[in-house]
Structures are given as C-alpha cells and as structure tokens.
Amino acid sequence: MKLVNIKVKIRRILDFLLTLFFFNNIKLLLSLLRVEGVSSYVENEFLFKCASDGYGKGLIVEIGSYKGRTTISLVLGSKAKKREKIYAIDPQDDLRIREIFIKNIKRAKIEDCIIVNYIKSEEIISNFNFDIRLLFIDGSHKYEDVKKDILLWKDYLIDGGIIAIHDYLPEDHLSHLPDVNRAVDEFIINSDDFIVEGVIDSILFASKKIAENKQIFGLFSNFNKKRRFLKSLIDKSWLKCQ
C-alpha cells in the first residue's frame, strides 16, 4: 500500500513538472501550491487558458468555488490579458471552508478582480442581465442541480462562448459521478446548442453554437500526447503497479 502511495505522489510531482515546463506558467502554479482542492494542475491551467484566450466578450461565471483553486485560475487567466472580472457563485454554507476560500483569495491578491456571491446560483439569476463568455460549473453533483445550473445559465452564454463542467468521468473511474454524466449527456452532448470540443482530465467543455475554441483544445491535446508518453515510460519502470 505504501509503495502504491509513493507511486501516486511521484506521478503527481511529474505531472506538475510537465505542466510547468509545457505551459511555463510559473505564477499560476506557484499560486496553487498552498491551495487545497480536487482540480488537477492541468485542469487549472486549462481554465486559465480559457479565461485568458477564450472567444468573445462577456463575464466569466463560476458556479461552485470550494476553497478557491479554480477561482484563482480563472482570475489570473483573465487578468493576464486584462479581461473581465469573475463572478464566483457559491453559498459556502460551511463557514470553515468559506474562511479558507477568503484566505486563499487574499493570498493570491485577486480581490479586485472577483465578485463573490455567497448564494445559490438560482438566487442570483433573476438579477443577472450580462453576457457570459465562459461558464464553469462545479457546484452540487446531484442530477437535478447540475441540470438546473446548465439550463438556467446557458442562455446567457454568447455564441462561441465556453461551457465547462467539472467531474465528467468515465464509468470505470473510481470517482465516477453518474448524476453529473447524465445531466451533461442530456443537456450538453445531446443538445443542438453546443459543440463538444473535448475533455481535459475531468472537465468536459463545449462551445455554444459555433466552434471558436479549437486552438485551446489543440494545445491541450498536444500536452496529453506528451503526458501519455511520460506515463508509458513510468509504467515500464519500477513504478509500475503490480
């Protein structure tokens, strides 16, 4: 068991180093080192690129912030190109988690570029009348909640804008969440409103109506090729799990 844990840690370190050298985004990765969360370094780099280089004009909306790992990635990406502020929407009912979120946001020095809303997504929608160019959904993982977040917010997304859903994983994955997959399959993959552009780790992303973000996905597809090659080398070494 200890050997398996060592292997996992080594793989994570190598993944961090590969991400660092491929994207050369030292500021982002250093900002995330002390921020706990479930998103991978690759996913955070992806969100950074969507925020910095995604198509069109409009706000960035994040539904579900947890401890701020993805929030920081989105804000730093948008700041890198002097683009829009980020709406972070999360009731943060657990005050301990909220305190950690606030601490992480302050440490990253991004308070001036984020509008935090400690309420549920459906409670803010009635007073929301802005275009969105990037919508990241990582809130409740229950089917009805994921469905609600997609349907409530998709009409504010500009044509060519990006919708990204976290925790979309294959059925054989240990962390598979069937409710998330069901909602995404029904209302994004099988919807005429969206063109699915790919999956980065557990983030499925699509462009609305028109495919304007192929360059971003192409970049990460190239990264994944290098990543698979590195994994094959590791699996042939003493790190291969028995």
C-alpha positions as CSV (number, residue, x, y, z in Angstrom):
1,M,0.0,0.0,0.0
2,K,2.9,2.4,0.9
3,L,4.5,1.6,-2.5
4,V,1.3,2.5,-4.3
5,N,1.1,5.8,-2.4
6,I,4.7,6.6,-3.3
7,K,3.9,5.9,-6.9
8,V,0.9,8.2,-6.9
9,K,2.9,11.0,-5.3
10,I,5.7,10.6,-7.8
11,R,3.2,10.7,-10.7
12,R,1.6,13.9,-9.3
13,I,5.0,15.5,-9.0
14,L,5.9,14.6,-12.5
15,D,2.5,15.8,-13.8
16,F,3.2,19.2,-12.0
17,L,6.7,19.4,-13.6
18,L,5.4,18.5,-17.1
19,T,2.6,21.1,-16.7
20,L,5.2,23.7,-15.6
21,F,7.6,23.1,-18.4
22,F,4.9,22.7,-21.1
23,F,3.0,25.9,-20.3
24,N,5.7,27.8,-18.4
25,N,3.1,29.3,-16.2
26,I,5.1,29.7,-13.0
27,K,2.9,32.4,-11.4
28,L,-0.3,30.2,-11.7
29,L,1.3,27.0,-10.4
30,L,3.0,28.7,-7.5
31,S,-0.3,30.4,-6.6
32,L,-1.9,27.0,-6.4
33,L,0.8,25.1,-4.3
34,R,-0.8,26.0,-1.0
35,V,-4.4,25.8,-2.1
36,E,-6.2,22.5,-1.5
37,G,-8.8,21.3,-3.9
38,V,-9.8,18.5,-6.2
39,S,-8.9,20.1,-9.5
40,S,-5.7,19.0,-11.1
41,Y,-2.9,21.3,-12.2
42,V,-3.7,20.5,-15.8
43,E,-7.4,21.4,-15.2
44,N,-6.4,24.7,-13.6
45,E,-4.0,25.5,-16.5
46,F,-6.9,24.8,-18.9
47,L,-9.3,27.2,-17.0
48,F,-6.5,29.8,-17.0
49,K,-6.2,29.5,-20.8
50,C,-10.0,29.6,-21.3
51,A,-10.1,32.8,-19.2
52,S,-7.2,34.4,-21.0
53,D,-7.8,33.3,-24.6
54,G,-11.4,32.2,-24.8
55,Y,-13.5,33.6,-27.6
56,G,-15.7,36.7,-27.4
57,K,-16.6,39.3,-24.8
58,G,-18.6,38.8,-21.6
59,L,-18.2,37.9,-18.0
60,I,-16.8,34.7,-16.6
61,V,-19.1,32.9,-14.2
62,E,-18.0,30.2,-11.8
63,I,-20.7,28.1,-10.1
64,G,-19.0,26.3,-7.2
65,S,-15.8,27.7,-5.8
66,Y,-14.9,25.4,-2.8
67,K,-11.5,26.6,-1.5
68,G,-10.8,28.8,-4.5
69,R,-8.4,26.8,-6.5
70,T,-10.3,27.1,-9.8
71,T,-11.3,30.6,-8.9
72,I,-7.7,31.7,-8.7
73,S,-7.0,30.0,-12.1
74,L,-9.9,31.9,-13.8
75,V,-9.0,35.2,-12.3
76,L,-5.3,35.0,-13.1
77,G,-6.1,34.0,-16.6
78,S,-8.4,36.9,-17.2
79,K,-6.0,39.3,-15.5
80,A,-3.2,38.1,-17.8
81,K,-5.0,39.7,-20.8
82,K,-6.7,42.5,-18.8
83,R,-10.1,41.0,-19.5
84,E,-13.3,40.6,-17.4
85,K,-14.0,40.2,-13.7
86,I,-15.1,36.8,-12.4
87,Y,-18.5,36.1,-10.8
88,A,-17.8,33.4,-8.2
89,I,-21.1,31.9,-7.0
90,D,-21.2,29.5,-4.1
91,P,-23.3,29.7,-0.9
92,Q,-20.3,28.4,1.1
93,D,-22.6,27.1,3.9
94,D,-19.6,25.6,5.7
95,L,-18.1,28.6,7.4
96,R,-14.8,26.8,7.8
97,I,-14.5,26.3,4.1
98,R,-15.6,29.9,3.5
99,E,-12.8,31.2,5.7
100,I,-10.2,29.1,3.8
101,F,-11.6,30.4,0.5
102,I,-11.3,34.0,1.6
103,K,-7.8,33.4,2.9
104,N,-6.7,31.8,-0.4
105,I,-8.3,34.7,-2.4
106,K,-6.4,37.3,-0.3
107,R,-3.2,35.4,-0.5
108,A,-3.5,35.3,-4.3
109,K,-4.2,39.1,-4.3
110,I,-7.2,38.9,-6.6
111,E,-9.9,40.5,-4.5
112,D,-10.1,43.4,-7.0
113,C,-10.9,41.1,-9.9
114,I,-13.6,38.9,-8.4
115,I,-17.2,39.4,-7.4
116,V,-18.1,36.9,-4.8
117,N,-21.7,35.8,-4.2
118,Y,-22.4,33.6,-1.2
119,I,-25.8,32.4,-2.5
120,K,-27.2,29.6,-4.7
121,S,-27.0,30.1,-8.4
122,E,-30.7,30.2,-8.9
123,E,-31.0,33.1,-6.4
124,I,-28.8,35.5,-8.4
125,I,-30.1,34.7,-11.9
126,S,-33.2,36.9,-11.6
127,N,-31.0,40.0,-11.2
128,F,-28.4,38.9,-13.8
129,N,-28.5,40.6,-17.2
130,F,-25.0,40.2,-18.6
131,D,-23.4,38.3,-21.4
132,I,-21.2,35.4,-20.4
133,R,-18.2,34.2,-22.4
134,L,-17.1,31.4,-20.0
135,L,-19.3,29.4,-17.7
136,F,-17.6,26.9,-15.4
137,I,-20.0,24.6,-13.4
138,D,-18.7,22.7,-10.4
139,G,-21.4,23.0,-7.8
140,S,-23.7,20.3,-6.5
141,H,-23.2,17.0,-8.2
142,K,-26.8,15.9,-8.0
143,Y,-28.6,15.4,-11.3
144,E,-31.3,18.0,-10.7
145,D,-28.8,20.6,-9.6
146,V,-26.4,20.1,-12.5
147,K,-29.4,20.2,-14.9
148,K,-30.7,23.4,-13.2
149,D,-27.3,25.1,-13.5
150,I,-26.9,24.2,-17.2
151,L,-30.5,25.3,-18.1
152,L,-30.6,28.4,-16.0
153,W,-27.3,29.8,-17.3
154,K,-26.8,28.6,-20.8
155,D,-28.9,31.3,-22.5
156,Y,-26.6,34.0,-21.1
157,L,-23.7,32.4,-22.8
158,I,-22.6,34.1,-26.0
159,D,-22.4,32.2,-29.3
160,G,-18.9,30.8,-29.4
161,G,-18.7,31.0,-25.6
162,I,-17.3,28.1,-23.5
163,I,-19.3,26.0,-21.0
164,A,-17.1,23.7,-18.9
165,I,-18.3,21.1,-16.5
166,H,-16.1,19.5,-13.8
167,D,-16.3,15.9,-12.7
168,Y,-17.3,14.4,-16.0
169,L,-15.6,11.0,-15.7
170,P,-15.9,7.6,-17.4
171,E,-18.0,4.8,-15.7
172,D,-14.9,2.8,-14.8
173,H,-13.3,5.7,-12.9
174,L,-13.2,5.4,-9.1
175,S,-14.7,8.9,-8.8
176,H,-17.4,8.5,-11.4
177,L,-20.5,10.6,-10.7
178,P,-23.4,9.2,-12.7
179,D,-25.7,12.2,-12.0
180,V,-23.1,14.6,-13.5
181,N,-22.6,12.5,-16.6
182,R,-26.4,12.0,-17.1
183,A,-27.0,15.8,-16.9
184,V,-24.1,16.6,-19.2
185,D,-25.0,13.9,-21.7
186,E,-28.7,15.1,-21.9
187,F,-28.2,18.9,-21.9
188,I,-24.8,19.5,-23.5
189,I,-23.6,16.5,-25.5
190,N,-27.1,15.7,-27.0
191,S,-28.1,19.4,-27.3
192,D,-28.1,21.3,-30.5
193,D,-27.0,24.4,-28.5
194,F,-23.4,23.1,-28.0
195,I,-20.5,21.7,-30.0
196,V,-18.4,19.5,-27.7
197,E,-14.7,20.3,-28.1
198,G,-13.2,17.8,-25.7
199,V,-12.3,16.6,-22.2
200,I,-9.4,17.7,-20.1
201,D,-8.9,15.3,-17.2
202,S,-12.5,15.6,-15.7
203,I,-13.5,18.8,-17.4
204,L,-15.8,18.4,-20.4
205,F,-16.0,21.6,-22.4
206,A,-18.1,22.8,-25.3
207,S,-18.6,25.9,-27.4
208,K,-22.1,27.3,-27.8
209,K,-23.4,27.2,-31.4
210,I,-20.1,27.8,-33.1
211,A,-16.7,26.1,-32.6
212,E,-14.5,29.0,-31.8
213,N,-12.1,27.4,-29.3
214,K,-10.4,24.7,-31.2
215,Q,-7.0,26.3,-30.7
216,I,-7.2,25.9,-26.9
217,F,-8.2,22.3,-27.1
218,G,-5.5,21.6,-29.7
219,L,-2.9,22.9,-27.2
220,F,-4.1,20.6,-24.5
221,S,-4.4,17.6,-26.9
222,N,-0.7,18.1,-27.7
223,F,0.0,18.2,-24.0
224,N,-1.9,15.0,-23.4
225,K,0.2,13.2,-26.0
226,K,3.4,14.1,-24.1
227,R,1.7,13.1,-20.9
228,R,0.7,9.7,-22.2
229,F,4.3,9.2,-23.4
230,L,5.6,10.0,-20.0
231,K,3.1,7.7,-18.3
232,S,4.1,4.8,-20.6
233,L,7.8,5.3,-19.5
234,I,6.7,5.3,-15.9
235,D,4.6,2.2,-16.3
236,K,7.6,0.4,-17.8
237,S,9.8,1.4,-14.9
238,W,10.0,0.1,-11.3
239,L,7.0,2.4,-10.6
240,K,4.7,0.1,-12.5
241,C,1.9,-1.1,-10.1
242,Q,1.9,-4.9,-9.5
